[in-house]
Amino acid sequence: MNFTFVTGDATLANGELLVIPLFEGELSEGAPVSLASADRALEGRLRGAATQEGFKGKADQSLMMHTLGRTTAGRVLLLGLGNRARFQPEVLRLALGRASKAAQRLKVASLAVALPATQSPADAVRAVVEGLELGAYRFDKYKSSAREEKGAQKPVKVALVLPEGTEKSRAVEDALALARTVSEATNWARDLVNEPPNAVTPAVLAEAARKSAREHGLKITIGGKREIEKLDMGMFLGVAAGSTEEPRLIHVVYTPKNARDAKRPPLALVGKAITFDSGGLSLKPTEGMVEMKTDMAGSAAVLGAMQVIAAIKPPFPVHAFIGACENMPAGNAYKPGDILTSRLGKTVEITNTDAEGRLVLGDILTWACEHQPSAVIDLATLTGACIVALGNYIVGAFGDHDGAVNEVLQAARTAGEDMWRMPVSELQKDALRSDVADMKNSGERWGGSINAALFLKEFVGETPWVHLDIAGPSNSPKERGYNAKGGTGVGVRTLVEWVRLRAQNQATEAAEAPAASTKPARATRGSRKSARS
């Protein structure tokens, strides 16, 4: 999409479709200029039709009307935003996602969007642009008819009509630029998640990471089975053993150009990358296996976020760590009853080969923490239990470091991604107790998502750590707002906001204490082995 800012009467803006978001009550009282102007041009028919159809401006409501040539636009689309007092930018983002899908169905080449008057015009611009760009996403690469149609398409022109009394500013221009970058990265991540498992193998995922890193000026190193063996990642190797596809170890690094900033402790992002999960010898039923191409959604989100991080240039390093493999049954696959030795040295009894993601993540988290990050986040489609608890649209957030968890939750709220803090209770630890090893990889059914988080916690030591279980929100079961059915790219926006929040906090601290030393405190390694990568 090509975006421009305009001021004045939205009904005069160039666009085949005029989009007017409305809060509850604005249809009858305090109508924005855009609605009043469109209603006058249609001789009162717009409000009349809205009243007849029961449109009141509630969230998720919409109304489409032909203008019969009475305005520049051929159609007017009213979108409900709900109660103004409870407004959040995510409501606007979802509404514009619906508008984007409507514009796509109508095959319009241009549209005008009357931005609603809100406390933050920049936040409104970002929500509108992200809603439109994310809502326009379709994964139809393998449909021959869609390929022919897409080849003839041109970018849609979008006129963003600023509210009365609002002028174009650096803030709204920056919001537009950030929204476009974030949307592009999210759609890139969606593509990876939606690709079939024969198209995205560990090697292909690693190559996509390499290409992305080069395009965005990031450093990347990729290792294979030999490098994983040198790092003593016994759990990772155990999971990968049953597949003919060789595993890949991916490390992407953003480093600030300022030498002083480059020495700051990094942030660490870890993404689960099981490019296909059959369940191993604990084989999944067919119904549960079909969507397991999405089991690498955490790594897609991390790699997408790194693209944006390279653009916003925070004043500290950011590292992404990914272990990619398939989980397949074979004569040499790891078995229930096996004992694997992790990089940390802990031994793990395998009681379920379908609890594989936590095994790979345990070794990768150990490796990430050896780089002494100030904090680490992992994103993983880890447990069906989290879907049972929170459904398809809410991420489970785990961690016992209150400061780190609250930062991530704040970032998620700003980004518009729903998250709910879940407990990491030691009361559940008995479920992982083994008679023959340090721990089991899977406990009882009850509290399954907590058990998985407790397992991961064993591999981060004292490093502030947050685990995001994205099993539900990573893959939308239906079209909703700006999401199409399939991969959502969840996590990209939250990770970006978390890095931006950290950068803002460091800037504030530096302003308040300019003479303070930035020399990082040395982290306690505990029993971890030294990094040999």
N, C-alpha and C positions, 0 to 999 in steps of 0.2 A: 504494500500500500504506500502511496505517496501522500504525505500530510502537509497541509498549510494552515496557518492561523488566519482567521478573518474576524472582523468586528462588524457590528451593525445588525440589521434585520436578517435573521436566519432564513426567512422565506425567499430572500433575494440571492442567497449564496448558491453557487453552482453545485448542483447535485440532483441526480435522478431520484434519490430517496432522501427525504428530510426526516431526521431522527430527533425526537424531542423527549428527553427523560423528564418525568414529573414526580414530585412528592405527593403523598396523600393530601387531598384538600385543595391542591393548586388548580384543579379543574374548575372549581367554583369561586375560590377566593385567592387573591394574590397571584394570579396567573403570570408566569414569566412572559416577557415580551414576545418570545418565539411562538408560544401557544396563542396569545392574543392576536398576533399578526396573522398567523395561519388561519385562525378561526374567522377573522374578518374577511380574508380573501375567499374563504369558502362560505361566506354569508351565514355563519353560525352553525353550519352543518357538522363541523368537527366536534364541537362540544355536544351537540345533539346526538351524534352517533355514539360518542363515548358514554353518554348517559343511558342510551338505549341498550348498549352492550354490557353495561355494568362495570365499565372501566372507572376505577376510583384512584388509580395511582398506587395500588398495593404492589409490593414486591412480587415479581414474576408475572404481573399482568402486562398485556400488550394489546395494541389496537392498530390495525393497518387500514388506511383509507385512501382511495383514489382522489386526486385533486381535479381531474378533468380539465387540465390545462389552466387552472386558475392561479397556480403558483409555478415557480421555476421547476420545482420537483414534481414528478408524476405521481408520487405517493407520499403520504405522511405516516410515520410510524411513532406512536406514543408508547413509552416504556415506563412502567411503574417502578418507583424506588422505595416505596413504603414510607414509614414515619420519618420525618426530617430529624426529629430529636434523637433517633436511634441510628442515624445514617452512618454507614461505614463504606469506604471506597470499594470494598469487595462487592457490595450490592450493585454499584455502578458498573463494575467490571463484568459481572454476570449478565446484567441487562444488555450491555453493548455486545457481549458474546452472542446473545440471541439476535440482536440487530444485524450482526455480521453474517450469521447463518441465513437470516431472511434476505439480506442483500445478495448473498451467494445464490440462493434459490431463484431470485428474480433476475439474476445475471446483470445487475446494474454496473455501470462503469464508473460511477461517481456517487458520492453521498455527502450530505452536510449534517453535522451533528451539533445541535445546540447544547453547549456545555451547561450543566446546572450550576446555579450559584451555591457554592459551598465555602466553608471556612478556609480551605486551601485549594486555590485554583490549580497549583502544581500537582497535588494528589489526584484531583479530578482528571486532569489531562493524562496522567500516568494510567489511571484506571480505565479511562476510555480507550486509549491506544492499545493497552494490553488486551482489553476485552475484544476489540476489533481484530487485532492480529492473531490472538489465540483462537478466537471464534471462527476465523477463516480457515483454520487448519483442517486438512483432510489427508488421510493416508489411503490413496487409491493407486499407488505405484504399480500394482499388479493387475489393474483392470485396463484392458486395451482401449475401451471406449473413453475412459477418463484420461488416459495418456494423450489421445488425439485432441481432446477438448482442452487439456491444460496447455498444450503446445501453442494454441491460438490465443490464450489469455494474455491480457495486459494488466499491469498494476492498477488497482482501483484508486481513484483520486478521492481523498477525504478532506473536506473543509471543516476544520474545528472552529466553531463560532463561539468566541469568548462571551461570557455573560456581560450584560450592560454594566459599564463602569469598570471593567477589567481590561487592562492593556497587556499586550504581549510583553513578557519580561524574560530575563535570563533564567529565572526559576522555571517557568513553564517550558521554555525551550530545552533546558536540561532534563526536565521530566519526560519530555517527548523522546529525547535521545536515549535516555536510560530505558524507557518502556520498550522502545524498538529493539534495543540490544538484548534485553531480558526475554522478550517474546521470541526473538530469533533463536536464542539459546535454548529456550524451552521447547520450541518446535523441533529443533535439532535433536534434543533428547527424546522427544516423542517418536521421531522417526526411528531411532535406534531401538526403542522399546517395541514398536509395532512391526519391525522387520521379522520375518520368520526365522526360526532357529538355524535353518540350513544356510541362511544369508549372513547372520551375525554369530560367528563362532568366536572363541577367545582370540584367535589370531586376527580376525576381521575387526573386532572391538578394539584391539590394541592398535591396529592400523588407523582406525577412525580417530583414536586418541592422538596418534602421532600427527596426522594431518591437521587436526584441530589445533594442537599445540603449535605447530609451525605457522599456521595462519594467524595465530593470535600472539605470537612472540613469547611463547612459554618454553621452558626447558622440559624435555621428556626423556626418560630412560625406560626401556622395555626389556624384560628378561624372560627366559623360557624355563623349562624344567631344570636345567643345570643350575641356573641362578637360584631357583627356589630351593633346590637341594643344598646349595652352599649356605643358605640362610637357615637351614634346619627347620623348615616349615613342614613338620610331619603331618599336621592336620590338613593343610592345604593339599599336600601331595596325596594323602589318603583319599580325599574327595575326588581328585582328578584322575585317580588310577584306572577307573573303569572306562574311560573315554579314549577313543583314538585321536581326538583333538588335543593337541598339546596345550597345557595351561600357559597363561601369560601373567607376568608381574609388571604392573604399570605404575610409574611414579612421575607425576607432573608437578612442576615447580614454577610458581610466580615469585620473583625476587625484585624488590624495589631498586631503582637505579642509585638512590642515595646510599652511600656505603654505610652510614650510621644506621639507617632504617633496615638495611639488609641483614644486620647483625641481631635484630630483634628476634625474640622467640617466635616461631611460625604458628599459624593456625593449621590444623590438620583435618582434612576431609577424607573420609573412608567410605567407599561405596561397594555394596555387595554386587558381584558380577557373575552369577551363575547363568550362563547364556542359555542353558536348557537344563531343567531339573526333572528327571524322570522319577525321582525318589530313590534311585539306586536299587539295591536288592530289596529294600522296603518299598517296592514299586507302588506308585500312585495308581488309582483307577483312571481310566481314560478321561472321564469328565474332569478330573482334577489336574490332568497333565496337559490338556490342550493349551491352556494359557501360560504354561511355564516358560515360554519364550520371554515373558516379562520379568523373570526372576533376576534380571540384571538392571532393573529400573533405578536402583540406588546408584550404580556406577554411572548411568546415563545422566542422572541429575548432577552428580559431582562434576563430571566432565563438562556439562553445559554451564554450570556455575563458574567453572574456571575460565570460560570464555569471557564472561562478564567481568570477573575479577581482574582479568588482564586489561580490560578497558577502563575500569574505575580506579585502578592503580592505588590500592591501600598502602599505608606507610609501614608495612610489615610483610614478611614472606607468608605465602600460603602454599601448602603442599597437598596434593591429592594422591592417595594410595589405593590401589585397586588390585585384587587378585581375581583373575578371570579363569573360569574352567566350566566344564560340563559335569553333571552328576549322572552317570550312566551305569547300568548293570552289565557286568561282563565277568569272565572267568577270573580276571585279576582285580575286580572291584573290591573295595573295602567292605567288610562284612559285620553284621551285628555280632558283638562279642569281641571284635578286634580291640586292641589298645593302641592308640596313637600317641606319639610324643610331640608336644607343641614346641614352637621356637622358645617359649618361655621356660620350657623344661617340665611343665605340668603334663601328667599323663591323663588320657581321657579314654574311658571305656565307651565303645560305640553300642548304644542300645537301639538306635534308629538311624538308618542311613539317609532318611528323608529329613533329618535335622542337620543338614550339611552346611547351610549358610553360616551358622555360628562357628563352625570349625574353621572355615576359610577366614572369616572375619577375626577370629581370635588370633591367628598368626599375623594377619595384616595389622591389627590394632597394636600388637606387641611391637612390630617393626615401626609403625608410625610413632609410637610413644618414645622409641629410642632416639628420635630426632628432637626430643625435648620441646614439644609444642606447649604453648600457653593453654590450649584447650583442643579437644578433638571431638568431632561429630561423626557418627556413622549413620548412613542411611541404608536400610535393608528391607526388602520384602520378606520379612523373617517368619512371621507366624500367622496361621489361620486363626489362632486364638485372639489376636488383636482385632481381626475383622468381626469376630463374634462379639467382642466387647464394645467396639466403637463404630462398626459399620463400614460402609464403602467410602466415606468422605472425610473421615477424621484420622489424623496421624497420632499414634501413640508416642509420647515423649517420656523417656526413662533417664534417670540419672540421680545420684544422691548429692551432687554439688549444686546447691540451690542457686548460686550466682550464675553458673553456666546454663542451667536449665531455664531460669527466668529470662536470661538474655535471648535464648533461642525462641522461647514462647513470645517474647516481645517482638522479635524479628518476624515471626510467623504471623502475628496479628497485623503488623504493618504490611506484610506481603499479601495478606488475604488468604493464607492457607491455614485451615482449621487444625489445631493440635490440642491434645488433652494430656496433662501430666498423669502418668501412671506410676504406681509405687514400685520401688525396688526393695522389697522387704526381705530381710534375712530369715524371716519365718518360713519362706519358701525354699531356703537353701537345702534343706534335707532332701528335697525332691531330686537333687543332683548328686547325692552322696553315693559313692560306689564302694563295693566290697573289695574290689581288686585294683582300683586305680585312684588317682587323686579326685576324679569326678566323672560323672556320666555326661554324655552330650544331650540327653533327653530325659526328662522326668515324667511325672504323672501328667494326665491330661489337664487337670485343674490348674489354673494359673499359668497356662502355657507360655503366654507372652512375657510374664514376669520371670519364669524359669530361664527363658532365652536371654533376657537382659542380665540376669544374675550370672549366667555363663560368661557373657561378654565382659562383665565387670571384672572378672578374674584376670583379664589380660591388659588392663589399663593402669594398674597401680594407683598412684596418687594423682595422676593427671586429671584435671577437670574434664569430664566426659559426658556426652549426651548421646543417647541412642534413639533414633527415630525409626519406628516400625511403620513402614509405608505400604504394608501388604494390601490394605484396602484401597487407599486413594491413588495408588500408582496406576490403576487400570479401571477406568470408568465403565460400569456395566451398561450405560445408556448415554445418550446425548443430554447434556445439562449445561446451560449457560454457555461459557466459552469452551467447554470440553466436548469433544466428540467421543463416541464410543471407542474405547481402547486406551492406549497409553496417554497419560496426562502430563508427564514431565514434572510431577509434584516434587517439591524440594528445591528446585532451581531458585525460585524467588526467595524462599526463606534463607537459603545459604547466602545469597547475594545481600539480603538485608542484614544478616548476622555480621558479615564482613564489613558492611557500611557502618553498622552500629559500633562495632569495635573500633573502626577508624575514627569515627566521631568522638568516641570516648577518649581515645588516645590524644586526639587533637585538643580536647578540652583539658585533659591532664597536663599536656605540654604547655598550654597557655597559662595555667594556674601555677605551674612549677617549672619554669623554663630551665632552671639550673639543675633539675633532678637528673640523676644518672639513668641512662637507658640500658645499662649493662644487665643482661638477663640473669636471673637467679638460676643456679644450677639445679636441675630437677633430680630427685632421688630415683636412682635406677632400680633399687631393690635387687631382685634376683635376675633381672633381665640380662641377656647376653649383649655384648657390644654389637653395634651395627657393623655389618661387613659387606654392605652393598656398594 
